[in-house]
Amino acid sequence: MNGAGSLVKTMLASGVNVCFANPGTSEMHFVAALDDHPDLRCILCLFEGGTSAAADGYFRMKGEIAATLLHLAPGFGNAWANLHNARKAESAMLNIVGDHASYHLRYDSPLKGDVKGISETISQWTRVSGDAVSVASDGAAAITAARSKNGQIATLILPANTAWEEGSAPVTAAVPAVPHRPREDEIAAAAKSLCAPGAALVLGGRALFEPLSEVAGKIAAKSGCELLVDFLTPRVARGEGAVVIRPLKYVVEENVAALEGVRTMVLCGSGRPVSFFAYPGKPSVPEQADCQLIDLCPPEMDYEWTLHALSAALDSGGEVAARQVLDVPEVPSGPVTLDKLGQALGALLPQGAIVTDESVTSGRSFAQHTVGARGHDWLKSTGGAIGGGLPLAVGAAVACPKRKVVALTGDGSAMYTLQSLWTMARERLDVVTIVFANQTYQILHGELVNVGVEKAGRNATQMFDMMDPSLDWVALAQGHGVEGEKVETMEAFNAAFLKGIEMPGPYLIEVIC
Amino acid sequence: MNGAGSLVKTMLASGVNVCFANPGTSEMHFVAALDDHPDLRCILCLFEGGTSAAADGYFRMKGEIAATLLHLAPGFGNAWANLHNARKAESAMLNIVGDHASYHLRYDSPLKGDVKGISETISQWTRVSGDAVSVASDGAAAITAARSKNGQIATLILPANTAWEEGSAPVTAAVPAVPHRPREDEIAAAAKSLCAPGAALVLGGRALFEPLSEVAGKIAAKSGCELLVDFLTPRVARGEGAVVIRPLKYVVEENVAALEGVRTMVLCGSGRPVSFFAYPGKPSVPEQADCQLIDLCPPEMDYEWTLHALSAALDSGGEVAARQVLDVPEVPSGPVTLDKLGQALGALLPQGAIVTDESVTSGRSFAQHTVGARGHDWLKSTGGAIGGGLPLAVGAAVACPKRKVVALTGDGSAMYTLQSLWTMARERLDVVTIVFANQTYQILHGELVNVGVEKAGRNATQMFDMMDPSLDWVALAQGHGVEGEKVETMEAFNAAFLKGIEMPGPYLIEVIC
């Protein structure tokens, strides 16, 4: 068995059985090894940015790592932006990156690049396999690293000869070490703080959906604190039956207002809420200057244990968590507005839907209109790197084949990774993609005003607008093998959305708005 | 004048007047400053991979640097693969990357990332502006660095507050230092070696087109040496009137055969020819073991001076360089074959065409069929990172608005940066894009055989083939605002190609092959 074979067997023995792939020549032995193991499902993305976001979406929904297969440093570079989103989501994944044979690296061949260097700018764990007999144990170590600290990006670089030379027997990945935990006195102090007026428990990670959200809900019921979640969440359970958790917003001033009455924030599984950008004269953080911040349990620590410990300290096990009741809006009609689109989603989202949201400015009101929708999960582009939305939907759909995925995207965002449409068609994924076609980077018009410019001039307009020519999303979808339609009224949108929900496989709706 | 304004004025004062851009919020003050200077032409790419390849293509054809405008670390990540191609081409460019305000960087906001770290994995020069008054001099230093050593990637990172706070007066970039030169005794020894039997002068950079190619041609005429060029060249003049330079190939064995009679290679402006990949049992370098290698002048040294010095040492100024005569193939007809497509290009390429070539396996025979075509320039994806071809054509067309650009691309390659089609339409660029639609990563089928696998199995097929569904390139072009057609016979191809050559603006031809 060569090194590549030992790695494939190590992955399968360790429970890694999906690989989002863009292989090249340096990965050929790995590909040949995959051919011997059809139980490792290989999904082709036509661009590496699709692989990393798909693995991210897969982890968020499945709680298990997927692999990516990337081709040397440029392949890793193409995956970088969505690795950034994944890292901010605390998603775990295993990147396998082929490199030149170690003895070939002394020459400056065209594809030679700093694979290790670029990996270390974003992965929490990077290793270059030194020889074929180490590949299996390196792979197992990478899988363990990926699963550590609630989720990490682990990158294993395989010089081609380590794949083709004789390897060792496969290795099953060790169970990762338990993440660090707060001290008991910190738990007690935090529990006490949560009982004071104006206290909020800021949640992240798996605490945003069952079963941990119920634990948090009971803590809130007992202590009287509020549950908060930052704006860009990897995944939050929403709609009917979901534990009530108040979300923060994108706009600095709105968050300042939202936190006006908050005197204490206890962070558990969440970083400190921070303004997305700094602006001249605006604050970098939204809370009041005298708000007490208790950084109890950062995302990489054991927030599952911590929540249970808080619950025990408060004796909240017998409480009943506040839950959202079903409260769907009327189905709207007439001309399209963004508010009406939000209402339509609130009215029509099916039970169990998974929403991937990169709607940017178009979706600013969607949270309010969908709060009482049928139960669903909502996933955002956590790192703010645009181009995460469509491939995130790919990964979520692979993870949950029985649930409908709804991908909300701005037209500017969707252009970054539109190749994902093809993978949706290839894999017959149940994804309804909704492109909000305002033909502009609308957010930049707003940001220009934020920096004090009243009106965009010629160069700004050239860089902000995507008119002249207009993108034709129905043609783009068709080009990728995905059926779609363009809608210009709410009646047409509602009908198209229901069609997309009911049909198997992917569908795309271009909404002129 | 704020820092951003001082930078824009510094760029214009230093001769940088084109910017391929994907701005975001952290670049808003720079965008506002650009609005005050419409003489700096801003060209929107809908994905950052387009900006870096376009700046690369611009430099290769114009010999001047263009800027890119990128949004934080993820924007730089998206540009990375084509920065790799540009670096391997020794192309110069100025990347301007916005980052968070320096005082905001202490917080872990969503878009915070290691901008400096990722830049340093590919740029030869990176600097983070420390304050607004330094921005102008930093910009000038970046431009000088980009122009140094025949061409470098220079990246200037601007924390947002350095753009909006009060800056200094603009600074004109200093002329770069003269690159290092070989010693006179090295010139004399190399000149002597070139006169020996089996000698070859291996050229790169500007030595591959006029006026330096003529100097090289005269050296060859006088010394009896052969002129060689490596497979992936940034730009080479070909066709009628071009100095005769023999190109190496992609396949290892073919290059071994090609260099069998070569006893001495003198490198001038070129790295050492190297096999693209290592394969078990195949050599990493193509020359015979006893071939003498004289690394006279690597690409970052002064190969212009070196060529003239060699010419002087040989007293070759009065010689006549061997030049290619016009020798166009018959216009082919009937069913499409790759050879016939090469012949059609050889027959129909217009005088002065610029060909950007990412045709990968489809184009293996094109060099032989176009050698006697009308005079043209040929540009390749120098770093082997796929996705360079279409945006390289964008940059070349912006640099040379009076010349026709022909972008040859495989379907797999074109999917990486298909957004470039929109920029072609937006800027009315005279580009004929030819997509060789074999619906597969054909090169990988060959590479699998190279590693010893006879036939691709299920997983390999899933990762190599782009059938099921087929991509519809005419629809994809239409979606981006570009007219196109699909051809299945040579007659149809010839007619479509002539139509594309004659019409202004972009045109796309999908060739089923």
Interface residues (C-beta under 8 A of the other chain):
Chain A: A21 P23 G24 T25 S26 M28 H29 V31 A32 L34 D35 D36 H37 P38 L40 C42 I43 L44 L46 F47 G49 L69 A73 P74 G75 G77 N78 W80 A81 L83 H84 N85 K88 H100 A101 Y103 H104 Y107 D108 S109 P110 L111 G113 D114 G117 I118 E120 T121 I122 A160 N161 W164 L232 G271 R272 V274 S275 F276 F277 A278 P280 S284 V285 T382 G383 G384 A385 I386 G387 G412 M415 Y416 L418 Q419 W422 A425 R426 I443 L444 E447 L448 N450 V451 G452 V453 A456 G457 R458 N459 A460 Q462 M463 M466 D468 P469 S470 L471 D472 W473 V474 A475 L476 A477 Q478 G479 H480 G481
Chain B: A21 P23 G24 T25 S26 M28 H29 V31 A32 L34 D35 D36 H37 P38 L40 C42 I43 L44 L46 F47 G49 L69 A73 P74 G75 G77 N78 W80 A81 L83 H84 N85 K88 H100 A101 Y103 H104 Y107 D108 S109 P110 L111 G113 D114 G117 I118 E120 T121 I122 A160 N161 W164 L232 G271 R272 V274 S275 F276 F277 A278 P280 S284 V285 T382 G383 G384 A385 I386 G387 G412 M415 Y416 L418 Q419 W422 A425 R426 I443 L444 E447 L448 N450 V451 G452 V453 A456 G457 R458 N459 A460 Q462 M463 M466 D468 P469 S470 L471 D472 W473 V474 A475 L476 A477 Q478 G479 H480 G481
